[in-house]
Amino acid sequence: MSSMKRLRKKNNFQFSIDMTYKRTTVTSALPYANGPVHIGHLAGVYVPADIYVRYLRLKGEDVLFIGGSDEHGVPITIKARREGVTPQDIVDRYHNLIKKSFEEFGISFDIYSRTTSATHRQVASDFFKTLYDKDEFITKESEQYYDEEAGVFLADRYITGECPRCHEQGAYGDQCEKCGSTLSPDELINPKSTISGSVPVKRMTKHWYLPLDRHEEWLRKWILEDHKEWRPNVYGQCKSWLDMHLQPRAVSRDLDWGIPLPIDNAKGKVLYVWFDAPIGYISNTKELLPNDWEKWWKSPDTRLIHFIGKDNIVFHCIVFPAMLKAEGSFILPDNVPANEFLNLEGDKISTSRNWAVWLHEYLADFPGKQDVLRYVLTANAPETKDNDFTWRDFQARNNNELVAIYGNFVNRTLVLTHKYFEGKVPERGELTEYDNATLKEFVDVKAEVEKLLDNFKFRDAQKEAMNLARIGNKYLADTEPWKLAKTDMGRVATILNISLQITANLAIAFEPFLPFSSKKLRDMLNLTSWSWSNLGSLDMLPAGAVVNKPELLFEKIDDAPIEAQIKRLDEIKKQNEEAKRLLELQNFKPAPVQENIPFDQFEQLDVRVGTVLECSRVPKADKLLQFKIDDGMGCRTIVSGIAAWYNPEDLVGKQVCFVANFAPRKLKGVESQGMILSAQDADGRLVVVSPSASVRNGVKVC
């Protein structure tokens, strides 16, 4: 039986409520089975969830960790169509890859199942039918896009067009991946079906909706009054949605891949994936514990925790709770510690652009280094804001922290123990004032780590665990037992006893974060019995106990593998830029011709040819180049905004066309005496206009 205190406010005074629970159900967002898992998924959801579950297990608490693949929805059908295979082929491939990757990475699910399982199909159907029989749905007819050539209604992802916000070509009917805007198909400019390429038409179709507006009042109280302890990003996003007022949300869609609606007169309708997927938490629990699953979802002394990314906050804090409340027999989530997003080398991770570090590839490229990635992702966890992963930081944290601090302390302690005491834990003698001060600091770290983990602050908790290694390193450096060995072996014995006790504590403190190295360390110490309650103990290793010879916990990572990863990303970036350029060229339409002007108005423009004598960048102006041009009559200065497309030295000696009779104007302090003519290509590239053959400087263009 465990308890926790939650702060509440009443009449401007804070008070606490003791909440007692017997068990904890922990879920992690179901990864979508149309691609592998990447580091953004790990940092946002699976590493923090695993840290928390391992921590609860160490404390001896009753906890269940539920995971699984989300295997329905339109992106899977799109991928299957492109590859010429069935949707089941796609989800089988990626479910197996994801599951294997999680296992190798040490994500310690009690079950990792899938939403195409027979159990899930039955549980999801029964859940829908229960709400249907209770009249918890409404029906609505609406116009939706229909592909007449393919003969199907089009889900949002089957419609592409020009984004109305940033005008990117190829934006989806639900989102523009360039600017991140949430869209509807009606907003797209020139929408097309991705199935046939034809222009879709509107047709009427009927769907079932969950009327979220019915649940708004109790959701407002439950979240905004009863869960003020939720993370600010979670609380704030929920408040924003509630303040805009909730609207009915469709729970069905026209599709042939998914769980059919278990009611009459619903042919061709399946459960919408957002309704189907979270029920997977329940069905996976039932698959694991067919006779005992209900206590994990329906008992009031069970605590439910959802680990998700910020893109799932609304579904897990508003929509799924509304579904559970409408059903009537389930508990509601106690906390939803959602993270923000992790970027890669300063750019948003994108599966469609292959801009990611994929878990299965990392495991192959860096064998045996699961804990290094776990450590770096936790150190950079996007708990309160978007954060960034870089390969240079990955290398530095491994070499400067894991190797130089944690690994160095453990190695020195065990080496000295074998050197002076034949690998046996020495007797601890009388403690000095410095010993006691070190141990006091050590005990404080234990209390701080526990407090931070209880409050889902995993980044700071790991930092405190590393502080324990720092304390050990400093203690050895300050006491210098290798110097005392010539004069005072009793003092050396005490120093190494204390250092060994700190080492044993490190194996526990880091167990939630770095399970592989913690096991390796326990094996070196022959530590066979341990729990979280032992953290802070000075008697985990009794005098006379034998410790094994040290092995390196962590290895230094050289530049070569890091350079290889950076080079791979550079190549991907170039490929993406080229693909974008080709798409823009493919979709290019010339701008409409402007209104006619009188010929004498055109004659007023004096366009001439000149040779570039000098060209240089304008200081503090990334887009500007400064030219000195021989115009046939002398030398003139022109400033042009083409620096993004040309190196200055490439233009020297080139003949260009320029407008000679513009009034001079200052740009960044430089007086420009004309304008160089450029053509803008479909991809935005500027190309300087030049005569096709050499002509005399100063001749007019007519």
KOLTORKE-985439 format. One record per residue (C-alpha): residue number from 1; x, y, z. Coordinates in Angstrom, 3 decimals, padded with zeros to 6 digits, m for minus. Layout:
REM KOLTORKE-985439
> NUM;X;Y;Z
...
***
This chain:
REM KOLTORKE-985439
> 1;000.000;000.000;000.000
> 2;001.435;003.354;m001.029
> 3;000.254;006.885;m000.559
> 4;000.916;010.265;m002.077
> 5;000.011;013.838;m001.271
> 6;m001.522;016.198;m003.750
> 7;m001.712;019.923;m003.108
> 8;m005.099;021.573;m003.435
> 9;m006.139;025.194;m003.046
> 10;m009.218;026.276;m001.182
> 11;m009.970;029.854;m000.222
> 12;m006.380;030.740;m001.211
> 13;m004.911;028.266;001.306
> 14;m003.002;025.169;000.281
> 15;m003.839;021.877;001.896
> 16;m002.945;018.283;001.090
> 17;m005.006;015.177;000.528
> 18;m003.588;011.754;001.355
> 19;m004.390;009.475;m001.564
> 20;m003.836;005.773;m000.931
> 21;m003.464;003.251;m003.732
> 22;m002.505;m000.409;m003.964
> 23;m001.292;m000.563;m007.541
> 24;m000.343;001.577;m010.541
> 25;m001.268;001.039;m014.183
> 26;001.270;002.744;m016.445
> 27;000.593;003.145;m020.159
> 28;002.801;004.549;m022.892
> 29;001.426;005.927;m026.153
> 30;001.013;003.188;m028.741
> 31;003.589;003.768;m031.516
> 32;002.077;003.835;m034.978
> 33;003.030;000.686;m036.910
> 34;003.876;002.301;m040.236
> 35;007.526;002.947;m039.425
> 36;010.284;002.311;m036.874
> 37;010.701;004.048;m033.517
> 38;012.997;007.086;m033.404
> 39;014.688;009.063;m030.632
> 40;011.833;011.573;m030.471
> 41;009.472;008.777;m029.447
> 42;012.001;007.486;m026.918
> 43;012.705;010.846;m025.267
> 44;009.066;011.905;m025.222
> 45;007.408;008.710;m024.030
> 46;009.199;005.399;m023.607
> 47;012.366;006.253;m021.681
> 48;010.556;008.344;m019.018
> 49;007.833;005.696;m018.706
> 50;010.427;002.954;m018.276
> 51;012.352;004.999;m015.691
> 52;009.199;005.462;m013.651
> 53;008.136;001.807;m013.848
> 54;011.591;000.548;m012.868
> 55;011.584;002.982;m009.942
> 56;008.218;001.699;m008.687
> 57;009.367;m001.909;m009.033
> 58;012.521;m001.127;m007.048
> 59;010.289;000.260;m004.301
> 60;008.381;m003.014;m004.296
> 61;005.152;m001.472;m005.573
> 62;002.573;m003.347;m007.621
> 63;002.851;m001.858;m011.118
> 64;001.807;m002.926;m014.617
> 65;003.497;m001.440;m017.701
> 66;001.275;m001.650;m020.801
> 67;002.486;m001.090;m024.362
> 68;001.538;m002.077;m027.878
> 69;001.372;m001.064;m031.530
> 70;m001.348;001.143;m032.992
> 71;m002.159;m000.645;m036.249
> 72;m005.225;000.966;m037.809
> 73;m005.729;004.225;m039.649
> 74;m005.112;005.854;m042.989
> 75;m001.296;006.266;m043.050
> 76;m000.967;002.482;m042.919
> 77;m003.300;002.025;m045.885
> 78;m001.392;004.697;m047.831
> 79;001.921;002.960;m047.200
> 80;000.437;m000.413;m048.174
> 81;m000.964;001.006;m051.411
> 82;002.383;002.580;m052.323
> 83;004.255;m000.670;m051.693
> 84;001.657;m002.882;m053.348
> 85;001.091;m004.973;m050.200
> 86;m001.743;m005.367;m047.685
> 87;m002.117;m003.206;m044.568
> 88;m001.610;m006.365;m042.509
> 89;001.771;m006.858;m044.184
> 90;002.776;m003.348;m043.143
> 91;001.728;m003.654;m039.500
> 92;003.243;m007.125;m039.136
> 93;006.576;m005.798;m040.384
> 94;006.722;m002.755;m038.145
> 95;005.105;m004.288;m035.066
> 96;007.803;m006.955;m034.991
> 97;010.572;m004.410;m035.619
> 98;009.301;m002.034;m032.926
> 99;008.790;m004.810;m030.369
> 100;012.279;m006.232;m030.954
> 101;013.851;m002.751;m030.753
> 102;012.114;m002.014;m027.441
> 103;013.271;m005.340;m026.011
> 104;016.895;m004.743;m027.012
> 105;016.754;m001.185;m025.656
> 106;015.476;m002.344;m022.275
> 107;011.951;m000.881;m022.278
> 108;010.502;m003.254;m019.696
> 109;006.870;m003.690;m020.757
> 110;004.840;m006.338;m018.964
> 111;003.114;m006.803;m022.299
> 112;003.655;m005.339;m025.742
> 113;000.730;m006.362;m027.926
> 114;m001.178;m004.849;m030.858
> 115;m004.524;m003.439;m031.946
> 116;m005.017;m006.087;m034.638
> 117;m005.232;m008.806;m031.984
> 118;m008.469;m010.759;m031.547
> 119;m008.672;m009.580;m027.935
> 120;m008.460;m005.946;m028.934
> 121;m011.012;m006.330;m031.704
> 122;m013.500;m007.762;m029.202
> 123;m012.778;m005.262;m026.401
> 124;m012.983;m002.249;m028.740
> 125;m016.216;m003.510;m030.311
> 126;m017.759;m004.131;m026.884
> 127;m016.688;m000.682;m025.690
> 128;m018.361;000.994;m028.672
> 129;m021.493;m001.141;m028.271
> 130;m021.782;m000.239;m024.574
> 131;m021.695;003.479;m025.363
> 132;m024.050;002.962;m028.300
> 133;m026.588;001.120;m026.140
> 134;m026.366;003.893;m023.524
> 135;m027.168;006.471;m026.224
> 136;m023.808;008.187;m025.717
> 137;m023.351;008.884;m029.445
> 138;m025.089;011.174;m031.899
> 139;m025.245;010.748;m035.678
> 140;m024.600;013.413;m038.264
> 141;m024.609;013.556;m042.044
> 142;m022.025;015.754;m043.688
> 143;m020.343;016.356;m047.007
> 144;m016.926;014.746;m047.361
> 145;m014.504;014.415;m050.221
> 146;m015.070;011.431;m052.519
> 147;m012.794;010.015;m055.223
> 148;m015.067;009.159;m058.150
> 149;m012.340;007.262;m060.016
> 150;m011.437;005.060;m057.045
> 151;m015.014;004.907;m055.748
> 152;m014.114;005.679;m052.109
> 153;m014.536;008.432;m049.539
> 154;m011.200;010.066;m048.851
> 155;m009.735;010.322;m045.383
> 156;m007.859;013.558;m044.707
> 157;m004.472;011.959;m045.389
> 158;m005.623;010.821;m048.827
> 159;m006.030;014.458;m049.881
> 160;m003.110;016.740;m050.685
> 161;m002.847;020.254;m052.002
> 162;m001.271;023.623;m051.402
> 163;m001.074;024.763;m047.772
> 164;m003.168;027.927;m047.294
> 165;m000.722;029.185;m044.634
> 166;002.782;028.715;m046.073
> 167;001.788;027.634;m049.622
> 168;003.852;024.451;m049.430
> 169;002.867;021.968;m052.137
> 170;001.893;018.482;m050.978
> 171;000.311;019.458;m047.656
> 172;m002.059;016.824;m046.255
> 173;m005.746;017.319;m045.562
> 174;m005.077;017.255;m041.824
> 175;m001.661;018.899;m041.504
> 176;001.084;020.752;m043.322
> 177;004.368;019.098;m042.387
> 178;006.384;022.183;m043.355
> 179;004.742;024.813;m041.149
> 180;003.000;022.413;m038.745
> 181;m000.455;023.955;m039.232
> 182;m003.475;021.801;m038.450
> 183;m005.717;021.818;m041.520
> 184;m008.982;020.518;m042.864
> 185;m009.354;019.274;m046.458
> 186;m011.634;022.229;m047.221
> 187;m008.756;024.623;m046.551
> 188;m006.368;023.081;m049.095
> 189;m005.782;024.961;m052.340
> 190;m006.307;022.746;m055.403
> 191;m006.954;019.492;m053.467
> 192;m006.229;016.175;m055.175
> 193;m006.769;012.535;m054.293
> 194;m003.539;010.683;m053.545
> 195;m005.191;007.468;m054.745
> 196;m006.039;008.406;m058.323
> 197;m004.664;011.919;m058.679
> 198;m008.130;013.176;m059.634
> 199;m009.911;016.182;m058.188
> 200;m012.296;014.897;m055.480
> 201;m015.942;015.862;m055.197
> 202;m018.203;016.294;m052.165
> 203;m020.729;013.602;m051.193
> 204;m022.977;013.068;m048.188
> 205;m022.026;010.391;m045.643
> 206;m023.269;009.436;m042.169
> 207;m021.100;009.006;m039.068
> 208;m021.360;008.497;m035.322
> 209;m019.983;011.174;m033.008
> 210;m018.979;011.381;m029.350
> 211;m020.610;014.627;m028.144
> 212;m017.729;016.015;m026.095
> 213;m019.777;019.115;m025.357
> 214;m021.945;016.976;m023.043
> 215;m018.872;016.251;m020.933
> 216;m017.401;019.748;m020.875
> 217;m018.701;020.795;m017.461
> 218;m017.311;017.864;m015.484
> 219;m014.088;017.848;m017.533
> 220;m013.574;021.500;m016.668
> 221;m013.874;020.768;m012.941
> 222;m011.938;017.482;m013.055
> 223;m008.971;019.021;m014.901
> 224;m008.904;022.721;m014.050
> 225;m009.849;022.358;m010.366
> 226;m008.858;018.819;m009.378
> 227;m005.602;018.430;m011.320
> 228;m003.701;021.662;m010.917
> 229;m000.612;019.573;m010.162
> 230;m000.389;018.424;m013.799
> 231;002.487;019.771;m015.822
> 232;001.925;023.343;m017.058
> 233;002.032;022.274;m020.726
> 234;m000.652;019.628;m020.098
> 235;m002.856;021.842;m017.941
> 236;m002.478;024.783;m020.332
> 237;m003.366;022.823;m023.461
> 238;m006.431;021.325;m021.770
> 239;m007.559;024.751;m020.567
> 240;m007.164;026.166;m024.059
> 241;m009.382;023.437;m025.534
> 242;m011.995;023.797;m022.817
> 243;m012.049;027.579;m023.161
> 244;m012.756;027.180;m026.900
> 245;m015.620;024.815;m025.942
> 246;m015.686;021.193;m026.990
> 247;m017.396;019.935;m030.123
> 248;m018.718;016.469;m031.113
> 249;m015.984;014.252;m032.543
> 250;m016.559;011.491;m035.103
> 251;m015.845;007.969;m033.809
> 252;m016.347;006.284;m037.201
> 253;m015.016;006.745;m040.695
> 254;m015.395;005.334;m044.197
> 255;m012.525;002.900;m044.571
> 256;m011.895;m000.774;m045.260
> 257;m009.043;m001.121;m042.748
> 258;m010.042;m001.109;m039.092
> 259;m012.556;m002.533;m036.650
> 260;m016.057;m002.602;m038.199
> 261;m018.803;m000.855;m036.267
> 262;m020.661;m003.648;m034.409
> 263;m024.125;m002.335;m035.283
> 264;m026.604;m002.657;m038.119
> 265;m026.725;m000.212;m041.023
> 266;m023.022;000.649;m040.743
> 267;m021.532;m001.184;m043.711
> 268;m018.161;000.198;m044.735
> 269;m017.747;002.053;m041.428
> 270;m014.882;001.338;m039.029
> 271;m013.881;002.773;m035.662
> 272;m011.879;005.952;m036.025
> 273;m008.312;005.205;m034.953
> 274;m008.329;007.813;m032.157
> 275;m011.278;005.953;m030.560
> 276;m009.828;002.524;m031.249
> 277;m006.205;003.066;m030.120
> 278;m006.515;004.055;m026.422
> 279;m008.819;001.095;m025.834
> 280;m005.686;m000.878;m026.730
> 281;m004.371;m000.165;m023.240
> 282;m007.364;m002.011;m021.814
> 283;m007.353;m004.874;m024.325
> 284;m003.611;m005.472;m023.887
> 285;m004.112;m005.676;m020.126
> 286;m006.923;m008.168;m020.654
> 287;m004.721;m010.205;m023.005
> 288;m002.029;m010.374;m020.301
> 289;m004.400;m010.989;m017.372
> 290;m007.631;m012.419;m018.794
> 291;m009.064;m013.224;m015.362
> 292;m007.605;m010.359;m013.345
> 293;m007.498;m007.328;m015.646
> 294;m010.385;m005.368;m014.174
> 295;m008.652;m004.404;m010.930
> 296;m006.030;m002.579;m013.012
> 297;m008.708;m000.468;m014.736
> 298;m011.753;m000.369;m012.497
> 299;m010.614;m000.556;m008.869
> 300;m010.654;002.831;m007.077
> 301;m007.388;001.950;m005.299
> 302;m005.583;001.716;m008.654
> 303;m003.690;004.717;m009.982
> 304;m003.592;005.252;m013.782
> 305;m000.653;007.116;m015.367
> 306;m000.376;007.899;m019.110
> 307;003.036;008.701;m020.637
> 308;002.602;010.536;m023.947
> 309;003.976;013.283;m026.181
> 310;002.348;016.704;m026.385
> 311;000.533;015.825;m029.608
> 312;m001.551;013.321;m027.622
> 313;m002.507;015.529;m024.666
> 314;m006.055;016.262;m025.805
> 315;m006.793;012.590;m026.530
> 316;m005.550;011.353;m023.145
> 317;m006.769;014.208;m020.962
> 318;m010.090;015.080;m022.576
> 319;m011.267;012.526;m025.155
> 320;m010.256;009.201;m023.549
> 321;m011.454;010.277;m020.071
> 322;m014.786;011.277;m021.645
> 323;m015.010;007.807;m023.201
> 324;m014.188;006.124;m019.870
> 325;m016.660;008.300;m017.963
> 326;m019.388;007.622;m020.520
> 327;m018.820;003.870;m020.201
> 328;m019.186;004.245;m016.453
> 329;m017.062;001.532;m014.829
> 330;m013.467;002.691;m015.398
> 331;m011.085;004.800;m013.317
> 332;m009.721;008.037;m014.785
> 333;m006.039;008.960;m015.229
> 334;m004.361;010.356;m012.145
> 335;m001.545;012.025;m014.072
> 336;m000.482;012.520;m017.687
> 337;003.185;013.614;m017.632
> 338;003.380;014.586;m021.309
> 339;006.640;015.800;m022.809
> 340;007.279;018.360;m025.515
> 341;009.144;017.441;m028.730
> 342;012.783;016.514;m029.276
> 343;014.446;018.034;m032.333
> 344;017.436;016.608;m034.195
> 345;020.436;018.829;m034.950
> 346;018.242;021.930;m034.714
> 347;015.523;020.658;m037.060
> 348;012.138;019.070;m036.358
> 349;012.211;015.266;m036.500
> 350;010.238;014.098;m039.531
> 351;009.572;010.491;m040.496
> 352;008.479;011.451;m044.006
> 353;011.784;013.274;m044.571
> 354;013.800;010.507;m042.869
> 355;015.127;013.201;m040.521
> 356;015.495;010.991;m037.474
> 357;017.759;008.675;m035.530
> 358;015.994;005.323;m035.755
> 359;016.268;003.044;m032.727
> 360;016.961;m000.174;m034.650
> 361;019.732;001.543;m036.608
> 362;021.261;002.987;m033.436
> 363;021.320;m000.459;m031.829
> 364;023.204;m001.783;m034.862
> 365;025.612;001.180;m035.132
> 366;026.366;001.402;m031.392
> 367;026.133;m002.154;m030.039
> 368;026.080;m002.450;m026.255
> 369;025.504;001.277;m025.804
> 370;021.808;001.288;m024.921
> 371;022.504;003.118;m021.670
> 372;024.434;005.876;m023.407
> 373;021.394;006.809;m025.483
> 374;019.079;006.417;m022.486
> 375;021.331;008.750;m020.495
> 376;021.593;011.404;m023.209
> 377;017.869;011.365;m024.002
> 378;017.041;011.756;m020.299
> 379;019.612;014.530;m019.879
> 380;017.967;016.350;m022.828
> 381;014.410;015.334;m021.973
> 382;011.912;017.877;m023.396
> 383;009.935;017.992;m020.139
> 384;008.982;021.678;m020.213
> 385;009.952;022.813;m023.711
> 386;011.199;021.404;m027.010
> 387;014.813;020.284;m026.756
> 388;017.540;019.259;m029.185
> 389;019.618;016.124;m029.753
> 390;023.006;016.534;m031.419
> 391;025.628;013.884;m032.065
> 392;028.358;016.119;m030.622
> 393;026.450;016.432;m027.356
> 394;025.866;012.663;m027.365
> 395;029.630;012.102;m027.642
> 396;030.478;014.740;m025.028
> 397;028.028;013.413;m022.429
> 398;029.348;009.886;m022.877
> 399;033.011;010.864;m022.666
> 400;032.820;013.647;m020.084
> 401;030.110;012.298;m017.772
> 402;029.509;008.559;m018.106
> 403;033.179;007.693;m018.713
> 404;035.029;010.464;m016.865
> 405;032.781;010.705;m013.789
> 406;030.658;007.603;m013.190
> 407;032.853;004.992;m014.874
> 408;036.076;006.537;m013.591
> 409;034.952;006.457;m009.947
> 410;033.769;002.840;m010.137
> 411;036.933;001.692;m011.889
> 412;039.309;003.441;m009.461
> 413;037.448;002.085;m006.442
> 414;037.538;m001.520;m007.615
> 415;041.121;m001.327;m008.894
> 416;042.321;m000.004;m005.516
> 417;040.313;m002.643;m003.656
> 418;042.029;m005.402;m005.620
> 419;045.428;m003.735;m005.317
> 420;045.409;m003.280;m001.553
> 421;042.872;m005.820;m000.218
> 422;042.860;m008.686;m002.735
> 423;039.356;m007.787;m003.918
> 424;037.751;m008.028;m000.469
> 425;035.705;m005.266;001.152
> 426;037.928;m003.873;003.940
> 427;036.808;m003.080;007.481
> 428;035.593;000.463;008.064
> 429;037.371;002.198;010.907
> 430;036.674;005.441;012.709
> 431;035.199;008.144;010.514
> 432;036.752;011.559;010.183
> 433;034.852;014.828;009.995
> 434;035.366;014.822;006.227
> 435;034.000;011.274;005.966
> 436;030.845;012.295;007.823
> 437;030.391;015.404;005.673
> 438;030.680;013.286;002.518
> 439;028.168;010.737;003.792
> 440;025.719;013.488;004.775
> 441;025.886;014.871;001.244
> 442;025.421;011.353;m000.090
> 443;022.230;010.808;001.955
> 444;020.820;014.138;000.747
> 445;021.213;012.998;m002.869
> 446;019.117;009.885;m002.189
> 447;016.246;011.946;m000.785
> 448;016.384;014.372;m003.703
> 449;016.370;011.633;m006.364
> 450;013.301;010.062;m004.783
> 451;011.417;013.363;m004.569
> 452;012.151;014.171;m008.198
> 453;011.100;010.739;m009.469
> 454;007.851;010.926;m007.524
> 455;007.124;014.186;m009.360
> 456;008.063;012.904;m012.840
> 457;011.168;015.128;m013.058
> 458;013.381;012.504;m014.626
> 459;015.995;014.829;m016.101
> 460;016.770;016.394;m012.722
> 461;016.584;013.006;m010.976
> 462;019.259;011.564;m013.260
> 463;021.382;014.649;m012.676
> 464;021.173;014.021;m008.921
> 465;022.118;010.368;m009.419
> 466;025.207;011.540;m011.327
> 467;025.963;013.892;m008.433
> 468;026.399;010.782;m006.301
> 469;029.201;009.691;m008.641
> 470;030.660;013.199;m008.475
> 471;030.665;012.976;m004.678
> 472;032.501;009.648;m004.882
> 473;035.060;010.987;m007.349
> 474;035.756;014.027;m005.202
> 475;036.035;011.886;m002.083
> 476;038.694;009.655;m003.660
> 477;040.571;012.628;m005.130
> 478;040.582;014.486;m001.804
> 479;041.524;011.541;000.437
> 480;044.192;010.094;m001.949
> 481;044.307;006.540;m000.519
> 482;047.133;005.590;m002.914
> 483;049.393;008.010;m001.020
> 484;048.246;006.827;002.435
> 485;048.951;003.200;001.554
> 486;052.597;003.658;002.584
> 487;051.793;004.916;006.085
> 488;048.190;004.225;007.168
> 489;046.464;001.131;005.739
> 490;043.715;001.453;008.355
> 491;042.745;004.802;006.879
> 492;042.944;003.339;003.348
> 493;040.565;000.563;004.431
> 494;038.001;003.097;005.672
> 495;038.246;005.221;002.517
> 496;037.758;002.231;000.223
> 497;034.937;000.831;002.359
> 498;033.068;004.113;002.013
> 499;033.860;004.286;m001.713
> 500;032.575;000.738;m002.212
> 501;029.350;001.544;m000.355
> 502;028.835;004.580;m002.609
> 503;029.521;002.353;m005.626
> 504;026.874;m000.133;m004.495
> 505;024.442;002.734;m004.058
> 506;025.172;003.922;m007.584
> 507;024.046;000.527;m008.900
> 508;020.641;001.184;m007.298
> 509;020.374;004.915;m007.998
> 510;021.035;004.384;m011.707
> 511;018.917;001.224;m012.101
> 512;015.814;003.120;m013.358
> 513;017.920;005.151;m015.790
> 514;020.753;002.829;m016.911
> 515;019.611;m000.767;m016.332
> 516;022.333;m002.457;m018.408
> 517;025.297;m000.788;m016.689
> 518;023.602;m001.142;m013.295
> 519;023.376;m004.905;m013.784
> 520;026.997;m004.996;m014.921
> 521;028.014;m003.080;m011.800
> 522;025.981;m005.324;m009.489
> 523;027.692;m008.345;m011.050
> 524;031.100;m006.789;m010.391
> 525;030.106;m006.197;m006.766
> 526;028.438;m009.612;m006.402
> 527;025.393;m007.696;m005.178
> 528;022.598;m010.272;m005.265
> 529;019.977;m008.593;m003.084
> 530;018.919;m004.967;m003.422
> 531;015.917;m002.645;m003.475
> 532;015.213;001.068;m003.451
> 533;015.059;000.970;000.368
> 534;018.785;000.096;000.378
> 535;019.638;003.413;m001.269
> 536;021.510;005.466;001.297
> 537;022.751;002.423;003.228
> 538;026.401;002.179;004.263
> 539;026.274;m001.571;004.851
> 540;025.268;m003.002;001.489
> 541;028.697;m004.628;001.123
> 542;029.800;m006.305;004.381
> 543;033.465;m006.427;005.320
> 544;035.111;m009.456;003.798
> 545;032.741;m009.687;000.834
> 546;034.526;m010.374;m002.434
> 547;034.165;m008.061;m005.413
> 548;035.129;m009.091;m008.928
> 549;037.814;m007.486;m011.010
> 550;036.618;m004.279;m012.648
> 551;035.392;m003.999;m016.203
> 552;034.813;m000.678;m017.935
> 553;031.201;000.406;m017.444
> 554;031.439;002.805;m020.381
> 555;033.839;003.257;m023.292
> 556;035.027;006.478;m024.821
> 557;033.389;007.227;m028.173
> 558;035.858;008.483;m030.780
> 559;035.158;011.002;m033.539
> 560;034.812;008.508;m036.412
> 561;031.369;007.038;m035.601
> 562;030.057;010.505;m034.724
> 563;031.316;011.959;m037.997
> 564;029.631;009.082;m039.840
> 565;026.275;009.926;m038.253
> 566;026.633;013.625;m039.021
> 567;027.593;012.833;m042.615
> 568;024.513;010.605;m042.972
> 569;022.260;013.451;m041.803
> 570;023.959;015.901;m044.169
> 571;023.251;013.541;m047.070
> 572;019.618;013.174;m045.990
> 573;019.268;016.962;m045.816
> 574;020.621;017.309;m049.365
> 575;018.255;014.613;m050.613
> 576;015.304;016.359;m048.953
> 577;016.251;019.713;m050.454
> 578;016.527;018.163;m053.914
> 579;013.190;016.340;m053.511
> 580;011.560;019.581;m052.409
> 581;013.035;021.420;m055.403
> 582;011.761;018.784;m057.821
> 583;008.285;018.899;m056.268
> 584;008.194;022.674;m056.573
> 585;009.282;022.447;m060.190
> 586;006.680;019.778;m060.854
> 587;003.913;021.939;m059.388
> 588;005.198;025.213;m060.802
> 589;002.671;027.500;m062.431
> 590;003.817;030.826;m063.865
> 591;002.478;033.871;m062.070
> 592;m000.416;035.592;m063.865
> 593;000.654;038.232;m066.367
> 594;000.152;041.697;m064.921
> 595;m002.087;044.285;m066.509
> 596;m000.976;045.744;m069.860
> 597;001.019;048.979;m069.781
> 598;001.564;051.557;m072.546
> 599;004.694;051.031;m074.668
> 600;006.023;054.480;m073.812
> 601;005.880;053.520;m070.123
> 602;008.091;050.493;m070.837
> 603;010.474;052.719;m072.839
> 604;011.112;054.728;m069.683
> 605;013.050;051.728;m068.268
> 606;016.735;051.951;m069.201
> 607;018.032;048.363;m069.067
> 608;021.725;047.924;m069.914
> 609;024.526;045.361;m069.920
> 610;027.633;045.686;m067.746
> 611;030.546;043.555;m066.556
> 612;031.054;042.730;m062.869
> 613;034.462;044.065;m061.815
> 614;034.209;043.317;m058.102
> 615;031.690;041.489;m055.891
> 616;031.606;041.093;m052.095
> 617;029.173;040.351;m049.277
> 618;027.591;043.306;m047.457
> 619;028.556;043.160;m043.736
> 620;025.721;042.153;m041.354
> 621;023.399;041.436;m044.308
> 622;023.125;037.733;m045.154
> 623;021.125;038.291;m048.355
> 624;023.032;041.175;m049.965
> 625;025.949;041.309;m052.404
> 626;027.734;044.534;m053.376
> 627;028.798;044.876;m057.048
> 628;031.127;047.223;m058.876
> 629;030.016;047.189;m062.510
> 630;031.643;048.580;m065.670
> 631;028.618;050.160;m067.352
> 632;030.545;051.402;m070.438
> 633;030.668;054.937;m069.095
> 634;032.478;054.351;m065.844
> 635;031.965;052.304;m062.708
> 636;028.767;052.071;m060.672
> 637;027.833;050.330;m057.387
> 638;024.746;048.121;m057.195
> 639;023.494;046.141;m054.188
> 640;021.472;042.981;m054.942
> 641;019.729;040.430;m052.672
> 642;021.106;037.282;m054.298
> 643;023.732;036.233;m051.714
> 644;021.850;033.015;m050.915
> 645;022.312;031.791;m054.485
> 646;025.789;032.952;m055.525
> 647;029.321;033.075;m054.194
> 648;030.757;036.553;m054.891
> 649;033.835;035.195;m056.692
> 650;031.640;033.279;m059.167
> 651;030.142;036.523;m060.487
> 652;033.351;038.481;m061.115
> 653;033.890;038.883;m064.880
> 654;030.272;037.969;m065.693
> 655;028.085;040.249;m067.822
> 656;024.717;041.088;m066.249
> 657;021.638;043.078;m067.165
> 658;020.705;045.947;m064.861
> 659;018.224;048.819;m064.645
> 660;020.357;051.935;m065.018
> 661;017.839;054.697;m064.349
> 662;016.557;053.871;m060.845
> 663;017.061;056.663;m058.329
> 664;019.973;055.798;m055.985
> 665;018.955;054.302;m052.586
> 666;020.900;053.168;m049.526
> 667;020.847;049.504;m048.492
> 668;022.668;048.703;m045.215
> 669;024.616;051.943;m045.598
> 670;025.708;051.277;m049.196
> 671;024.328;053.485;m051.984
> 672;022.940;051.308;m054.780
> 673;022.854;052.880;m058.251
> 674;020.553;050.524;m060.076
> 675;019.044;047.014;m059.918
> 676;020.444;043.770;m061.300
> 677;017.802;041.712;m063.095
> 678;017.172;038.138;m061.908
> 679;014.646;035.426;m062.778
> 680;013.047;033.523;m059.895
> 681;012.700;029.795;m060.567
> 682;009.905;027.600;m059.217
> 683;011.996;026.591;m056.182
> 684;012.656;030.231;m055.259
> 685;016.182;030.225;m056.688
> 686;017.308;033.530;m058.228
> 687;019.196;033.375;m061.550
> 688;021.015;036.482;m062.810
> 689;019.879;037.584;m066.291
> 690;022.810;037.779;m068.757
> 691;023.165;038.161;m072.524
> 692;023.690;034.828;m074.344
> 693;026.816;036.234;m076.025
> 694;029.354;038.860;m075.043
> 695;028.391;042.448;m075.931
> 696;029.899;045.867;m075.291
> 697;029.366;047.257;m071.801
> 698;026.689;049.917;m071.689
> 699;024.562;048.646;m074.584
> 700;020.803;048.898;m074.022
> 701;018.461;045.930;m073.710
> 702;015.509;046.525;m076.007
***
